[in-house]
Amino acid sequence: MEIKDLYGNKNLEGAYLFYGSEDYLMEDALRNIQANYLSPDLEDFNQVFFRGDKLDVLSLEESLEVLPLMASHRLVLVRGVQEFIDRQKPEDDFYKGLFNLPKSTLLFLMEDQVGVKKNQKLYRRFSKAGRAISFEPLKDPQFQNFIRKYLYRRGRKIHPANLAYFASRTGYMSRNIDIDLHRVAGDLDKLISLSGDEITREMIDMAMEPPADENIFNLLTALVEKDPRKVFRMKDELLAMGEPVARILYMVIRQVRLLLGFKVLQEKNYSLANIQKSLGIKSPYEAKKIHGQSHRFTKEQLLSFYPILIEADQSLKTSSLDENLVLEGVLAKMTQK
């Protein structure tokens, strides 16, 4: 079963395993299920939540036997199910029971933090039964479709070019930074509050800060231009955005590696699609962005940056030096280069 099969489906029965890092999608699917199976007046009587770190096998089994009150179904939800499994270590009979629930009971076992261990019985059995549903980050077409639907449901329109621009500004497709759909939805809500009918590019610029990876490109450009004032301003902006020093250094190393790899493969006449695949870049958007930025740097400049960055990364991991001083030191060296 896939995520799309959950929406509007009034024929669900038994137990399901929900897992993955995109918690927004999991919650949205759950809201849709609740709307299909629960009456608002009786919701409190026909739905129960458990936390995996507090739950025991007996309590869950007893809850699964309770009949719904004046309704066709009762929902049982367990968040953090992997911790429950790790603590309780249930026997085979427990798993068999999950696939023989009363028809009136719907059980949703959810794991959205440490992740489900795929080598254990829980995942293996639900996966084999087609009842393990993964909620993972969206890919490019899906992401733009998510934005379009979010705005449409709230009575807003957006031109395709502005939609693509907003998608790029979120940083969601750049996997070197942590942006999830909760963050994207917050940005969309800001835009909705600014607009009457249609979302414009000016509104996007007004509502959103540049994504961290865009500032990393700007930082690298300032280094090549040997502009220390701009270099340290960009560093301060990244810190003000809440980016830890280790993450900033990681993103700089990653961008230098990708830019260098791009230039090397371009010299070998690789196509953009083959370069993207060879470098392990997950989205076409990010590949095009690196392509657009690559002309600003020579291969020699990028090669001179790399050993300085690796040395700083090792220093952060193995010494007790102040992280900010380490970062400032490496940026000063790179500016001189």
N, C-alpha and C positions, 0 to 999 in steps of 0.2 A: 504494500500500500504506500502511496505517496501523499505528500502534504495536501495536494489539490483534492484528493479523494475524501478528505475529512470535511470539506466545506459543503454545507447543505445536505450532508449525508444523515438520514434518519434511520439507517439500518446498521449502525455500529452495534457490536455486542462483545462482551467479554473484556479481556485485558489488552492494553497496548503499552508499548515502551516508547516514550518520547525522549530523544537525546539530541545533543548538538550545542553549538556555541551561540546560535542566533536566537536568543531568548525571546526577542520581540515576536518572531514568527510562531514560536511555541505558544506564547500567551494569546496571540490572535486566533490561532486554531482552537485553543481551549475556550475562548470567549464564544466562538461560533458554535461549538459543541454544546456549551451551557445554554445558549439561546435556543437550540434545537430540542434539548431534552429536559430542561427545567422550567417550571412555571415560576415567574418572579415572586408570586405570593407564597410559594412553598419551597423556595430555593434553600433556605436555611435548614429545612427538615430533610432535604433529599440530597445534600452534598456535604462531604466531610473531607477536611484536609489533614494530612499527616506530614510531619517532618522526619526525614530519614534518620537524623541523629537522635531522635527521641522515640522512634517506633520499635516495637517488638513484633515477632511473628504472630503470637497469639492475638494481640490487639487487632492486627490487620485482618487475620482470618475471621475473627468475630464480627468485625465491621462489614466484611464482604457478605455475610449471611443476613444482614438486616434488610428487611423489605422496605420499599419506598412507601411514603405516606401520601395516599390519594393522588398517585401519579404512576406512570408506567416505568420510570427508571429512577435509579439512585446512582450518583456519581461519587466515586472514591478516588482521591488524588493524593499521590505521595511525591513530595519534592525531595531531591537529594537521595534517590533510591540506592545509588551505589554505596553510600555510607551505611545504609540499612543492611544491604547485602554483606558488606565487609564485616559489620559488627555481629550480625545474627547468624551468618553462615547457614541459611536454611537448607533442609534436606530435600531430596528429590520429590517427596510427596507434596511439598509446598509448591513447587513449580507445576506439578501436574494439576494441582487445585486451581491454579491461576487460569488454566485453559478449560475449566469445567465450572465456571461461575453461573449463578442463577441468571436467567435471561434479563432480569430486571436490573442487574448490576453492571455498571461500566467502571472499569478500573484503569487509571492512567498513572503509570510509573514514570517519573520525570527526572532527568539528570541534565543539568545545564551548567555545572561548574567544573568539577574535576574530570568529568567525562566517564562514559560507560566503559568498563573493561571488556574488550571484545573477545578475550580468551576465556571468559567465565560463562557459566550456565545461563545467567540472566539474558545476556545479549544473544548467545548462540541459539537459545530456544525461541526467543521472540523473533529473531531474524529468520529462522527456518520456517516459522509459522506465518511470515509476512506481516508481522505486527510490530516491527521495530521501525520507527519513522524518524529520519534524521532531519534536523533543522540546522542547516549549515548556511554560511554567508552566501548571498545571492551573487550570481554572475552578471556580467554587464547588461544583457538584454532584460533579464529578470529584474535587475535593480532599477532600470529606467521605467519598467512597467509598474513596479511598486510605487515609484514617485508619482507617476501619472494617475494611478488609481487612488492614491492617498489624496491628491488634490481634487480629483473629480468628485469623490465622495463628499468633499467639503465645499463643493460649488465653485472651484477655482479652475481656470484654464492656464495653460502654459505652452508657448511655442516650442516645437521640437528642439530648435537650436538653444533656447534658454533652458530647456530640460537637461540637455547634454551638458551645458555650462554649469548648472547647479550640481549635477551628478559629479562633475570633476572637482568642484569646489568642496564637496563634502569630504573628499579623501577616502571614501569608502572602498573604492576599487584599488587603492594603493595598499597592498597588504603589509607594508612595512610600518604602518601605524594602526593603533587600535580604535577603530570607529565601528560602532554597531548601528543597527536600525533604530534603537531607542534615541541615539544621538541625532540621526538623520531626521526622525520624526519630530524631534524638538526644533531642528532648523526649519522644517516645513511649517510647523506651527507659528514660528516667528514670521515667516513670509505671509502666511494666511492672515495674520493680524495686521500686516501692513497693506494688504491688497483689498480691492473691492471685488474685482472680477478676474483679472488676469495678472499672472506673475510676470514681472519684467526683469531684465538683466540688472537694471538700476536697483531694484528692490533686493535682488540677490546680493549685490555688492554691499548694500547698506546693512543687511541682516547678518552677514557671515564673515567670520575671520578667515584668512587664508589657511588652508590645511598645512599641517606640519611639513609634509614633503615638499610643498611649494617653497616654504621658507628655507628648506635644506638646499634646494637648487639656487635660491638667491644667495645663500651663504657661500656656496661653492663659487658662484660667479664673482662675489666680492673678493674671495681669496685669489682667484685668477687675476682680478683687476688690481690686486695688492692695495686694497682699500681697508686698512685696519679699523677705521671708524665704523664703516658699514658692517664689517665682519662681526665686531663685538655688539653692534646694535641688533643684528640678526640673532646672535647667540642669546642676548637678553630677551628678545621677543619669544624665542622658543622656550626659555625657562619660564617666562610669564604665562605661557600657554599651559604650563604644568608638565612639560616634558622633562623627565629626569635626565641628568647628564649622561648616564650610560645609554639611554635610548637615543639621545642626540648623536652621540658618537657612533652608535650602531647604524643609525640612518645615514650618516655621512659616509661611513665605510661602505655601506650597501650601494649608495648612489655612485660613489667613485668606482666600485667594482662593476656596476652595470654600465656606466658610461664608458669605462675602459673596454669592457667586453664588447659593447656595441661597436666601438671604433675598430677594434681588431677584426670582428666578423664582417663589418662593412667593407674593410679593405679586401676581404676574401670574396666579396660580391654575394654575400648571403642576402636573401630577401628579408623584408621586415618580419614576415611571419616565421621564417626559420630562425632569425635572431631571437625573437620572442621565445620560441620553443627552446632554443639552445641555452638561453640565460635563465630559463625557469620563471619568466615573467608571466603572471597569471592572467592579466587583462590586456586586451588590445589597446585600451586607453593609456595604460601606463607605458606600453611599448612606444606608442606614438609620442608621448610626452618626453621620454628619454631621447627619442629620435630628434625631436625639436630642440632639445637642449644640448645635444652632443656637439653641435658646431661651435659652441662657445669654448670648448676645451681642446687642447692638443693632447695627443697620446703621451707625450713627454711630461706635460704638466700632471696628468693623472697618475703616471708612474712615479713621479716624485712625491705625490701625496701619500701613496699607499703605505710605505714603510713607517712613515711618521704616525699614521693612524693606528697601525697594528701595534706599534710600541706603546702608544697611549692606552690602547685597549688592554694590553697586558698589565700596564701600570695600575689601571683602575681595579683589575681583578686580583692583583697580588700585593698591593701596597696599601698603607693607611693614609696616603696623601689626600688632601682636600680635593674632592671631585671637580669642583668649579675651577680650582687652580690648575688641575691637570688639563681640563678642557681649554682654558685660556692659553696654557703653554703650547698645546698642540696647534691651536689656531694661529698663534704668533709665529710658530715655525713654518706653518704652511703659507702664511702671508709673505714671509721672507723668501720662500721658495718661488 
